Amino acid sequence: MASSPLTQRIVFDIRRKVQLGDLPGGSHLSAQKVADAFEVSRSPAREALSILAQQGVLEQIPNRGYFVVEAAQGAFGSIDQITAMQEPRAYYQLSEDWLNNAIAAEVTEKYLRDRYDLTKAQVIDILGRAAKVGWAEPKPGYGWRLLDVAKTPEALQHIYKVRALIEPAALLESGFKHDLEVLGCLKKEQLALQAGGVDTLPTDALLEAGFRFHEELMRLSGNPLYLMILKQMNNMRRLLEYRAMLDRQRFRGQCAEHLQMLEWLEQGNNLEAANLMRQHLNDSLARKSLLIGRQGTPGTEPAMPPT
């Protein structure tokens, strides 16, 4: 029997953490620990751990739980060997309807099942994905609420203008913490993307890697307001980023710029890192605005991923 999309996502995320070294050999995992980390029940967590043990990523020790196999990280080869997972087509259908104002802000699971011809499990899955990235939330008691997001290229432009102000400024904060461990982890992830992940990882994984890079640098600024503002803007722009899908060649270039910024920060040259951050964000906005404009604005034909 095929595992659920939720279980597959847990498997994918744990494999990725093992490969990038975030879960080194010998790390202990239990069903409860995984369930807490992914905010799910123990059932999909147990299933994911069992699958990973079958794949040789984990070893199950009776009465002790699961442990990352010492040789697991090297066994993957390059990051492109991780199975890519695109969002289900119904997720894009729902997001496009919301972007195009074709669906009300408050919906029920039954309404979505009927509208998109889905099972109850499928509806719960896509709503869970939407909630995870910040554009849907369950209402108290019954139903779901779809949240305000940046729905137009103009809104995306406003967001990037603010980012171009606060992100370089965050790197120049007097209290910026040059945490070499954090910078090293970010560098490791960017290098892994350059080594093959850019070409093979799914859209959502690449977008999350980009969000993580920028948010971690904001965290190092020592000013929690910068991080709070950036996280809110990232949640607002997620849907338009999905609509634009992914220019993988552009992402490869952005990885190179990310790595250069990290090099300068490791050297304590925050001024050069800030200058590149400003240029990086301005160039990114120009490319994304052009791509989103080609794909249309709300009310036009949806830009679905290939089937």
N, C-alpha and C positions, 0 to 999 in steps of 0.2 A: 504494500500500500504506500502510495506517494506521501511524503511528509507535507505538512501545511506550509504556506508561504511564511508564516511566522516562525516556524521551526527552521526553515531554510535560511531565513535572515539571521537567526541566532547563530547557526552553524557558520554562515559566511563571516559574521562579525568576529567570532572567536578565532576562526582560521586566520583572518587578517591580523588580529592582535598577536597571534603566535608568530606569524611570518615576519611582522615588523619588530618583533622582540618585546612588545608590550607585555606579553605573557611568556616569560622565559621558561626553559626546561625545568621541570620540578614544581611549577606553580600548581597550587591545589584549586580545584573547582568542585563545587557541590551543586546539586539541583537548586537548593535554596539560594545560594550565592548568585547563581546565574539568573534565577527568577527575580531576585531583588534588583540586579543590575539592569535587566531588560524590562522590568515592571510588567511581568507576565506571571501566569500561574506556574506551578511546578511541573505540570504535565509536558508543555512544549520544551521546558528547560531540560527535563530528563531525556526526552526524545533526542534533543540536539546533542547532549552529551554522549548518548549511546551511538549516534551516527558518527561523531568525531572519534569515538573509540574504535569503531569499525574501520574508519579511514586511517587509523594509525597515528592520529594527532594526539590523542589522549590514551592513557592507560588506566583502566579501572582496577582499583585495589579493594577487595572485599572489606566492608566495614570502615573504609577510610575515604572512599569517594574516587574522584578522577584527578589525574595528574598529567600535566603536559609532558609528552615524551621528550627526552633530552635532545634527540636528533630531529625533532619535528620541524624546526625552523629551516634547517638546511635542506630537508627533504622536498620542500615545495619547489625549489629552483627559483625562478623569477616570479614576481608577483602576478604575472599574466596567467599563471596556472590556476589561480583562484577562479572558481566558476562565477561568471558575471550574473547579476540579477537585476533586470529592469523592473520598474514598477509595473503592476498589472494594467492592462489597457483601460479597465474601468476607472482606475485612479486618475488617469489623464482625462477621461471623459467627464468625471465629476469636477476636476480642477478647471477644465475649459468652460464648462457650464457656469461655474462660479465666476471665472474671469469675465465671461460674456454677459453676466447678469441674467442668465437664463434659468436660474434656480433661486429659490427663496433663501434667506439667511438662516431660517430655522426649518429643519427637516426631520423626518422620522426614518428609522431603518426600513420600515415597510415601504415608505414612499420611494426610497432609493432602490430597494429590491425590485419594485414594479417598474421604475423608470429605466433601469439598466439591465433588467432581467438577470438578477444575481441571486445567489443563495444567501441565507442569513450569515454564514461564515464569511463569504466573500465581502459582504457589506461591512461587517465588523472589521475585516482586514483593512479595507481601504480607508475607513474612518480612523482606524488606529494609526495608519501611516500619516494621514492628514493631521491628526492630533499630535503626533510625535514631532512634526516639523512646524507646528504652531499655527495652522490655519483652520482648525476645527477643534471643538471641545464639547463634551457631553453636557447637556443641560441638567440641572438638578431634577431628578425624578424621571424625566422621559424626554427623548428626542435629542437632537444635536444642533449646535449653533456653528455656522461657518463664519469665520472672523474676517474683519477688514484686512485687506492686503494691498500691496501696490499692484494695481490692475492695468496700468498703462505704461508705455515707454517714458512718458513725462514723469510719472511717479518714480520710476527707476532712476531717471536723471537726477531728481531731487535728492534721492537717497545717496547717490554716488557723490554729489556735491558736498553733502554733509560729511560723508566718509573721508573725502579728500581734505577736509579741514581737521577732523579729529584724529584720524589714524596717524598722520605724520606728527601731529602735536603730541600724541601719546608716546611716541618714540623719543621725544625730546624732553619728557618729564624728568625733573631732577631726581625723582625717586624711582626711575626705571631700574628694574632689577635684572642684572645680567646673569640670569640663572642658566648656567652652561648645560645643566641636565635637560631642562625644558627645550632650550635651543637645539641641543643635540637630538632630542626625540623628533622635533619638527624637521630637522635636516634629514634624519633617517627616513622619514615618511616621504619627503620630497624626492630623495634619491631613488626610493623604491618606485615611485610613480614614473620617474624618468626612465627607469630600467625596464619598463613594460606596462605598468599599471595604467598609464595614460591611454594606451591603445586598447585595453581589454576590460578595465573595470567599468561597472555600470554608471550611468549618469549620476544617480543619487550618491554613490560612494565618492565620486570625484568632486561633486559639489560640496559634500560634507568635509572633505579634506581641505578644500579652500576655506570654508567657514572656520574650521578648526585652526588653521594657520593664523588667520587674522585675529580671531578671538584670543588665542593664546598670547599673541604679542600685546594685545590690549590689556590682558590680565597682568603682564609683566610691568605695565606702566605704573602700577601702584595706585592708579586712580579708578575706583570702582565705577564711577559714573561713565567713563569712556566705554567700559565693557558692557554696562547695562544698555547704553544707547546703541552700540553696535549689534548686540544680540537682538534687540527689538527690530532694528532695520533689516537684519538678516532674515528674521521671520517674515517680515513684510515682503521681501523680494523673492522668496523661494519660488513662488508660483511662476513669476515671469522668468526666472532662471530656468525652470523646467520647460517653459514654453519655448525659450530660445534653444533648448536642448544643449548640445555641446559641440563646440568647435575644438576638436581634440588637438589640432595643430596650435591653436591659441593657448590651450591649457599647457602644452609642452613649453611654450615660451614663458608662460607665467611661472611655471616651476623653476625655470632658470633664474627668473627675477627673485622669486622667493628665496632661493639658495644664496643669491648674492646679498640680499638683505640680511640673511642669517650670518653670513661671513662677516659683514661689517659690524653687526651687533656683537658677535663673539669677540671682535677686535676692539669693541668700545667706541666704534665710529658711528654713533647714532645719527649724526647730521647727514652723512651720506645715505644711510638707511632710510631716513625720513624723506630725503629728496627723491629717492627711487620709489618709495611708497606712493608719493603724490603722483609721480609720472605713471606708475603702475596702475593706479586707480583711474586716472584720466584716460589712459589708453584702453583700459578694460571697458569703461563706459562707452567710448566711441564705437568699439567693435560690437558690443552687445546691443546698443541702440540700433545699429544698422541691421543686425541679424533679426531682432525682434520686429523691426519695422517691415522687413521683407515677409515675415510670417504673418503679419497682420495685427491689428488692434482689436479690442473687444467688439464683438458683433460680426467678425469675419470668420472665415473657415478655420476650424481648429487645427493646430499644428501637432498632430499625433506622431508618436514614435513609430518606426516601421514595424510591421507585424511579422 
